[in-house]
Amino acid sequence: MAVDAGNTAWVLISAALVFIMTPAVGFFYGGMLGKKNVLSILGQTIIIIGMVTLIWVTVGFTLAFGGNGQDLIGNFDWIMLDKVGIEPLAPYDFTSVPGILFMMFQGMFAIITVALIIGGVAERMKLKALVIFLFVWTLAIYIPVAHWVWGGGWIAQLGALDFAGGTVVHITAGVSVLAAVLVLGKRSTLSNGGVEMAHNIPFVVLGGALLWIGWFGFNGGSALAADGIAANAFVVTMVAGATAAVVWGIVSWLHLGRPGVLGMISGAIAGLVAITPACGYVNVTGAIVIGLGAGVFCYAGILLKKRFDYDDALDVFGVHGVGGTWGAIATGLLATGTLASSSQGLLYGGGFDLLVSQLIAVVVVYAFAFSVTFVILKVMKMVMVVRVTKEEERIGADIIQHGENAYS
């Protein structure tokens, strides 16, 4: 298929929108931390942008998307972007966008996925250890799962659907954070009975708003064309995010007697997470149902942290792990069969086939991401110092890691 100017323009814009999401994560997470750690989280997003970009253009893209039809991992046909140029890239030439643009659009997903992880392990890891961990994690977890789902691997062959990254992005990041915090342990301030308070909720809202804007490119751009599927993804993204924000506020009001601002913007993010795998397959009714579920289930997911006493600093598992799981399962229930795929969900007459495929994909990715993350960090702890000292934690990562203060 020849390059189409309109489709190319839309994917260019979408790639830029997805890029914005990574610094937006820095503001979203940074505002929820104490003021002595906000620069560190912003700095980590910059490091991740640089590191993951280099991984992706050298070996990441070819391992994730090369060798279409290979079960577990791609090949090295496109190493260093060899043969990836301005023409559509077979076997993805149905997209009618330049191969090099398809590569970079997918690379933006890798960057934001890695950035999500830093919120869960915030304030605990030495910078060198964090960089090594995220480098290995990108190669060992993100790239294989991306191949399984989007590169023609075994999950794609199974028939499971993930339009824009519920499994690839949100489940891998959320479940990996759960494993990481179990290995790392709690922050010393929490171990001593302290309570970490968000130091700048306007930053959180700013970051959340920028994430919401970026999500239109994240989901709408995944159509890889300026067409009706992109338009549907755009609309249901808006609807699910808005629904979950309202539901989260109501649940918080009933539970705590007030609708917190931080909670409502977190609810919006939960809805956006949950609609991500489904946005190319569900209609507005499905989006409302998914938003309702996200507002309830992700709120409950955050309460799990208190129930089981683990220190997921910024609720990455509660929002992304739980939200991505609900979205993947909901796809098996609510896919209409009339949009980006002819596969129908259980509630649209498709029987259990799609739902079972979704459940298998979720369970395997859970087990894979959790176990590999656990092993990576256990090995790292045997060969190097991974955690900051209690004194370094007291001083804060901004000064210890960067020699700078966010505020004078």
C-alpha positions as CSV (number, residue, x, y, z in Angstrom):
1,M,0.0,0.0,0.0
2,A,1.2,3.5,-0.8
3,V,1.9,6.1,1.8
4,D,-1.2,8.1,2.5
5,A,-0.6,11.8,3.5
6,G,-3.6,12.1,5.8
7,N,-2.9,8.9,7.7
8,T,0.8,9.9,8.0
9,A,-0.1,13.3,9.4
10,W,-2.4,11.8,12.0
11,V,0.2,9.2,13.1
12,L,2.8,12.0,13.3
13,I,0.6,14.0,15.5
14,S,-0.4,11.0,17.6
15,A,3.3,10.0,18.1
16,A,3.9,13.6,19.4
17,L,0.9,13.3,21.7
18,V,2.1,10.0,23.1
19,F,5.6,11.5,23.7
20,I,4.0,14.3,25.8
21,M,2.7,11.6,28.2
22,T,6.1,10.8,29.5
23,P,7.0,14.3,30.9
24,A,3.3,14.4,32.0
25,V,3.9,11.3,34.1
26,G,6.7,13.2,35.7
27,F,4.3,16.0,36.8
28,F,1.6,13.6,37.7
29,Y,3.9,11.5,39.9
30,G,6.0,14.3,41.1
31,G,3.1,16.2,42.5
32,M,2.1,13.2,44.6
33,L,5.5,12.8,46.1
34,G,7.1,14.9,48.9
35,K,8.8,18.1,47.7
36,K,12.3,16.7,48.3
37,N,11.8,14.0,45.5
38,V,10.0,15.8,42.7
39,L,13.0,16.6,40.6
40,S,14.2,13.0,40.8
41,I,11.0,11.8,39.2
42,L,11.2,14.4,36.5
43,G,14.8,13.6,35.9
44,Q,14.0,9.9,35.6
45,T,11.5,10.6,32.9
46,I,14.3,12.4,30.9
47,I,16.6,9.5,31.4
48,I,14.0,7.0,30.3
49,I,13.2,9.0,27.1
50,G,16.9,8.9,26.2
51,M,17.6,5.3,27.2
52,V,14.5,3.6,25.8
53,T,14.7,5.5,22.5
54,L,18.2,4.2,22.0
55,I,17.2,0.6,22.9
56,W,14.2,0.9,20.5
57,V,16.0,2.1,17.4
58,T,19.0,-0.3,17.8
59,V,17.4,-3.6,18.8
60,G,14.0,-3.0,20.4
61,F,11.9,-2.5,17.3
62,T,13.2,-5.4,15.4
63,L,12.8,-7.8,18.3
64,A,9.3,-6.6,19.0
65,F,8.0,-6.3,15.4
66,G,10.4,-8.3,13.3
67,G,9.7,-11.9,12.4
68,N,5.9,-11.5,12.2
69,G,4.4,-14.9,13.1
70,Q,7.2,-16.0,15.3
71,D,5.7,-17.1,18.7
72,L,8.0,-15.7,21.3
73,I,10.3,-13.0,20.0
74,G,11.2,-11.2,16.7
75,N,14.3,-11.4,14.7
76,F,17.2,-9.1,13.8
77,D,16.1,-8.2,10.2
78,W,15.6,-4.6,11.2
79,I,18.5,-4.1,13.6
80,M,19.7,-0.5,13.7
81,L,16.6,0.2,11.6
82,D,18.1,-1.5,8.6
83,K,15.5,-1.6,5.7
84,V,13.2,0.6,7.8
85,G,12.6,3.6,5.6
86,I,10.0,6.0,4.3
87,E,7.9,3.4,2.5
88,P,5.3,1.3,4.4
89,L,7.0,-1.6,6.1
90,A,5.9,-5.2,5.2
91,P,4.1,-7.0,6.8
92,Y,2.7,-3.8,8.4
93,D,2.2,-2.1,5.0
94,F,-1.6,-2.2,5.5
95,T,-1.0,1.0,7.6
96,S,-0.1,3.2,4.6
97,V,2.3,5.2,6.8
98,P,6.1,5.2,6.5
99,G,7.8,2.3,8.2
100,I,10.1,4.6,10.1
101,L,7.1,6.5,11.5
102,F,5.4,3.2,12.5
103,M,8.6,2.4,14.3
104,M,8.7,5.6,16.2
105,F,5.1,5.6,17.1
106,Q,5.5,2.2,18.7
107,G,8.7,3.4,20.4
108,M,6.7,6.1,22.2
109,F,4.6,3.3,23.8
110,A,7.8,1.6,25.0
111,I,9.0,4.9,26.6
112,I,5.7,5.7,28.4
113,T,5.4,2.1,29.7
114,V,8.9,2.2,31.3
115,A,8.1,5.6,32.8
116,L,5.0,4.2,34.5
117,I,7.1,1.9,36.7
118,I,9.0,4.7,38.4
119,G,5.9,5.8,40.4
120,G,5.7,2.5,42.2
121,V,9.3,2.3,43.3
122,A,9.7,6.1,44.0
123,E,12.0,7.3,46.8
124,R,13.7,4.0,47.3
125,M,16.1,3.0,44.5
126,K,19.6,4.3,43.8
127,L,19.6,6.0,40.4
128,K,22.2,3.6,39.0
129,A,20.3,0.6,40.1
130,L,17.0,2.0,38.8
131,V,18.6,2.7,35.3
132,I,20.0,-0.9,35.2
133,F,16.7,-2.4,36.3
134,L,14.7,-0.4,33.7
135,F,17.2,-1.2,30.9
136,V,16.9,-5.0,31.6
137,W,13.2,-4.7,32.1
138,T,12.7,-3.1,28.7
139,L,14.6,-5.9,27.0
140,A,13.3,-8.8,29.1
141,I,9.6,-7.9,29.6
142,Y,8.3,-5.1,27.4
143,I,9.8,-6.2,24.1
144,P,8.7,-9.9,24.3
145,V,5.2,-9.0,25.4
146,A,4.9,-6.4,22.6
147,H,5.9,-9.1,20.1
148,W,3.4,-11.5,21.6
149,V,0.5,-9.1,21.2
150,W,1.4,-6.7,18.3
151,G,4.2,-8.4,16.5
152,G,2.3,-11.5,15.4
153,G,3.4,-13.6,18.4
154,W,1.4,-16.3,20.3
155,I,-1.1,-13.9,21.9
156,A,-2.0,-12.4,18.5
157,Q,-2.3,-15.9,17.1
158,L,-4.6,-16.9,20.0
159,G,-7.0,-14.2,18.9
160,A,-6.7,-12.0,22.0
161,L,-7.3,-8.3,21.4
162,D,-5.3,-5.3,22.7
163,F,-5.9,-2.2,20.6
164,A,-3.6,0.2,22.3
165,G,-1.8,-1.5,25.2
166,G,-3.9,-2.7,28.1
167,T,-1.9,-5.9,28.3
168,V,1.4,-4.6,26.7
169,V,1.6,-1.3,28.6
170,H,-0.6,-1.3,31.7
171,I,-0.6,-4.9,32.9
172,T,3.2,-5.3,32.4
173,A,4.0,-2.0,34.2
174,G,1.4,-2.5,37.0
175,V,2.3,-6.1,37.8
176,S,6.0,-5.5,37.6
177,V,5.6,-2.7,40.2
178,L,3.8,-5.1,42.5
179,A,6.8,-7.5,42.2
180,A,9.3,-4.7,42.6
181,V,7.8,-3.3,45.8
182,L,7.7,-6.7,47.4
183,V,11.4,-7.2,46.8
184,L,12.4,-3.6,47.7
185,G,10.2,-3.3,50.8
186,K,8.6,-0.2,52.2
187,R,10.0,3.3,52.4
188,S,11.5,4.0,55.8
189,T,9.1,6.9,56.5
190,L,6.2,4.5,56.1
191,S,7.9,1.8,58.1
192,N,8.1,4.2,61.0
193,G,4.4,5.0,60.8
194,G,4.6,8.1,58.7
195,V,2.2,9.2,56.0
196,E,3.4,10.5,52.7
197,M,1.3,13.4,51.5
198,A,1.1,14.9,48.0
199,H,3.1,18.1,48.0
200,N,1.6,19.7,44.9
201,I,-1.9,18.6,43.8
202,P,-2.0,21.2,41.0
203,F,1.0,19.4,39.5
204,V,-0.9,16.2,39.7
205,V,-3.9,17.7,37.9
206,L,-1.6,19.3,35.3
207,G,0.1,16.0,34.7
208,G,-3.2,14.2,34.6
209,A,-4.7,16.7,32.1
210,L,-1.6,16.3,29.8
211,L,-1.9,12.5,30.0
212,W,-5.6,12.8,29.0
213,I,-4.7,14.9,26.0
214,G,-1.9,12.5,25.1
215,W,-4.2,9.5,25.4
216,F,-6.2,10.7,22.3
217,G,-3.0,10.0,20.3
218,F,-2.3,6.9,22.3
219,N,-5.6,5.3,21.5
220,G,-6.7,7.2,18.4
221,G,-3.3,6.9,16.8
222,S,-3.3,3.1,17.3
223,A,-5.8,2.9,14.4
224,L,-2.7,4.0,12.3
225,A,-5.1,5.8,10.0
226,A,-7.3,9.0,10.0
227,D,-10.5,7.0,9.8
228,G,-13.6,5.9,11.6
229,I,-11.8,3.5,13.9
230,A,-9.6,6.4,15.1
231,A,-12.6,8.6,15.6
232,N,-14.4,5.9,17.6
233,A,-11.3,5.3,19.7
234,F,-11.0,9.1,20.3
235,V,-14.7,9.3,21.5
236,V,-14.7,6.2,23.7
237,T,-11.5,7.4,25.3
238,M,-13.1,10.6,26.3
239,V,-16.2,8.9,27.5
240,A,-14.5,6.3,29.6
241,G,-12.1,8.8,31.2
242,A,-15.0,11.2,32.1
243,T,-17.2,8.4,33.4
244,A,-14.4,7.0,35.7
245,A,-13.6,10.5,37.1
246,V,-17.3,11.0,38.1
247,V,-17.6,7.4,39.5
248,W,-14.4,7.8,41.5
249,G,-15.6,11.0,42.9
250,I,-18.9,9.5,43.9
251,V,-17.3,6.4,45.5
252,S,-14.9,8.6,47.4
253,W,-17.8,10.8,48.6
254,L,-19.6,7.7,49.9
255,H,-16.4,6.2,51.4
256,L,-14.7,9.3,52.9
257,G,-17.5,11.9,52.9
258,R,-15.7,14.1,50.2
259,P,-14.6,13.9,46.6
260,G,-10.9,14.6,46.6
261,V,-9.4,16.4,43.6
262,L,-6.4,14.1,43.5
263,G,-8.8,11.1,43.5
264,M,-11.0,12.4,40.7
265,I,-8.0,13.0,38.4
266,S,-6.7,9.5,39.4
267,G,-10.2,8.2,38.5
268,A,-9.9,9.7,35.1
269,I,-6.6,8.0,34.5
270,A,-8.1,4.7,35.6
271,G,-10.8,5.1,33.0
272,L,-8.3,5.9,30.3
273,V,-6.2,2.9,31.3
274,A,-9.2,0.6,31.2
275,I,-10.5,1.8,27.8
276,T,-7.0,1.4,26.2
277,P,-7.2,-2.2,25.1
278,A,-10.9,-1.9,24.1
279,C,-11.1,1.4,22.4
280,G,-10.9,0.0,18.9
281,Y,-13.6,-2.6,19.6
282,V,-16.3,-1.1,21.8
283,N,-19.0,1.6,21.3
284,V,-20.0,4.4,23.6
285,T,-22.2,2.1,25.7
286,G,-19.2,-0.2,26.2
287,A,-17.1,2.8,27.1
288,I,-19.5,3.9,29.9
289,V,-19.5,0.4,31.3
290,I,-15.7,0.2,31.2
291,G,-15.5,3.7,32.9
292,L,-17.9,2.6,35.6
293,G,-15.9,-0.5,36.3
294,A,-12.6,1.4,36.3
295,G,-13.9,3.9,38.8
296,V,-15.0,1.1,41.2
297,F,-12.3,-1.5,40.6
298,C,-9.3,0.8,40.6
299,Y,-10.6,2.6,43.8
300,A,-10.8,-0.9,45.4
301,G,-7.3,-1.7,43.9
302,I,-5.8,1.2,45.8
303,L,-7.5,0.0,49.1
304,L,-5.7,-3.4,48.6
305,K,-2.5,-1.6,49.3
306,K,-3.6,-0.8,52.8
307,R,-5.2,-4.3,53.3
308,F,-2.0,-6.1,52.3
309,D,0.5,-3.5,53.5
310,Y,2.7,-3.1,50.5
311,D,4.3,0.2,49.5
312,D,3.3,0.9,45.9
313,A,4.1,4.6,46.3
314,L,1.9,6.0,43.6
315,D,-0.6,3.2,43.1
316,V,0.7,2.0,39.8
317,F,-0.7,-1.5,40.4
318,G,-4.0,-0.2,41.7
319,V,-4.6,2.0,38.7
320,H,-2.6,0.5,35.8
321,G,-2.5,-3.2,36.8
322,V,-6.2,-3.4,37.9
323,G,-7.4,-1.0,35.2
324,G,-5.5,-2.8,32.4
325,T,-6.9,-6.1,33.7
326,W,-10.5,-4.9,33.7
327,G,-10.1,-3.3,30.3
328,A,-8.7,-6.6,28.8
329,I,-11.5,-8.7,30.3
330,A,-14.1,-6.1,29.4
331,T,-13.0,-6.3,25.7
332,G,-13.9,-10.0,25.8
333,L,-17.4,-9.0,27.1
334,L,-18.1,-5.8,25.1
335,A,-16.4,-6.0,21.7
336,T,-19.1,-5.3,19.1
337,G,-17.5,-7.1,16.2
338,T,-18.2,-4.2,13.9
339,L,-15.1,-2.0,14.4
340,A,-11.4,-2.9,14.2
341,S,-12.1,-6.6,14.6
342,S,-14.9,-8.9,13.7
343,S,-14.4,-10.8,17.0
344,Q,-17.5,-10.3,19.2
345,G,-17.6,-10.2,23.0
346,L,-19.8,-12.4,25.1
347,L,-22.5,-9.8,25.5
348,Y,-22.6,-9.2,21.7
349,G,-23.3,-12.8,20.8
350,G,-19.7,-14.0,20.4
351,G,-19.8,-16.7,23.0
352,F,-16.8,-17.4,25.3
353,D,-14.1,-17.7,22.7
354,L,-12.8,-14.1,22.9
355,L,-13.3,-13.8,26.6
356,V,-11.3,-17.0,27.2
357,S,-8.5,-15.7,24.9
358,Q,-8.4,-12.4,26.9
359,L,-8.2,-14.3,30.2
360,I,-5.4,-16.5,29.0
361,A,-3.4,-13.5,27.8
362,V,-3.9,-11.7,31.1
363,V,-2.9,-14.6,33.3
364,V,0.2,-15.4,31.3
365,V,1.4,-11.8,31.1
366,Y,0.7,-11.4,34.9
367,A,2.8,-14.5,35.6
368,F,5.6,-13.5,33.2
369,A,5.9,-9.9,34.2
370,F,5.8,-10.6,38.0
371,S,8.2,-13.5,37.9
372,V,10.8,-11.9,35.6
373,T,10.7,-8.6,37.5
374,F,11.1,-10.5,40.8
375,V,14.2,-12.4,39.5
376,I,15.8,-9.3,38.0
377,L,15.7,-7.4,41.3
378,K,16.7,-10.4,43.4
379,V,19.8,-10.9,41.2
380,M,20.6,-7.2,41.3
381,K,20.4,-7.2,45.1
382,M,22.9,-10.0,45.2
383,V,25.5,-8.1,43.1
384,M,25.0,-4.4,44.0
385,V,23.4,-1.9,46.4
386,V,19.9,-1.3,45.1
387,R,18.2,0.8,47.8
388,V,19.2,4.2,49.2
389,T,20.1,4.4,52.8
390,K,17.7,5.7,55.5
391,E,19.7,8.9,55.7
392,E,19.6,9.4,51.9
393,E,15.9,8.8,52.0
394,R,15.5,11.4,54.7
395,I,17.5,14.0,52.8
396,G,15.6,13.2,49.5
397,A,16.5,12.1,46.1
398,D,16.7,15.6,44.6
399,I,19.8,16.5,46.6
400,I,21.3,13.1,46.8
401,Q,21.0,12.2,43.1
402,H,21.0,15.5,41.3
403,G,22.4,18.1,43.8
404,E,19.4,20.3,43.1
405,N,16.2,21.5,44.9
406,A,12.9,21.9,43.2
407,Y,12.1,24.9,45.5
408,S,14.4,27.4,47.0
